[in-house]
Amino acid sequence: MPKAYWIAHVTVTDPEAYLGYQAVAPAAFAQYDAIFLARGGSAETLEGDSWQRHVVIQFDSLQQARDCYNSPAYKEARARRAGACEASITIVEGC
């Protein structure tokens, strides 16, 4: 079964409020054995919209990636980041 990945692009608009997301999101990822492959760090946008942060998270399966996103723990995290950032999140199945 191929791995699956969250690919997220984020621009934080309210750093203080975003701390609420950062405080609870790791617990959601831990429940689904997520592995961060890229998080923040230096990035260069070659095409398309420019974002502050780029994140790639690996999951064991597409279903596991979906389950994490829809979990109560991640729903709480999303609620805490509401209004604190702009984000684009895609779940993609690996090769």
Rosetta blueprint (number, residue, H / E / L):
1 M L
2 P L
3 K L
4 A E
5 Y E
6 W E
7 I E
8 A E
9 H E
10 V E
11 T E
12 V E
13 T L
14 D L
15 P H
16 E H
17 A H
18 Y H
19 L H
20 G H
21 Y H
22 Q H
23 A H
24 V H
25 A H
26 P H
27 A H
28 A H
29 F H
30 A H
31 Q H
32 Y L
33 D L
34 A L
35 I E
36 F E
37 L E
38 A E
39 R E
40 G L
41 G L
42 S L
43 A L
44 E L
45 T L
46 L L
47 E L
48 G L
49 D L
50 S L
51 W L
52 Q L
53 R E
54 H E
55 V E
56 V E
57 I E
58 Q E
59 F E
60 D L
61 S L
62 L H
63 Q H
64 Q H
65 A H
66 R H
67 D H
68 C H
69 Y H
70 N H
71 S L
72 P H
73 A H
74 Y H
75 K H
76 E H
77 A H
78 R H
79 A H
80 R H
81 R H
82 A L
83 G L
84 A L
85 C E
86 E E
87 A E
88 S E
89 I E
90 T E
91 I E
92 V E
93 E E
94 G L
95 C L
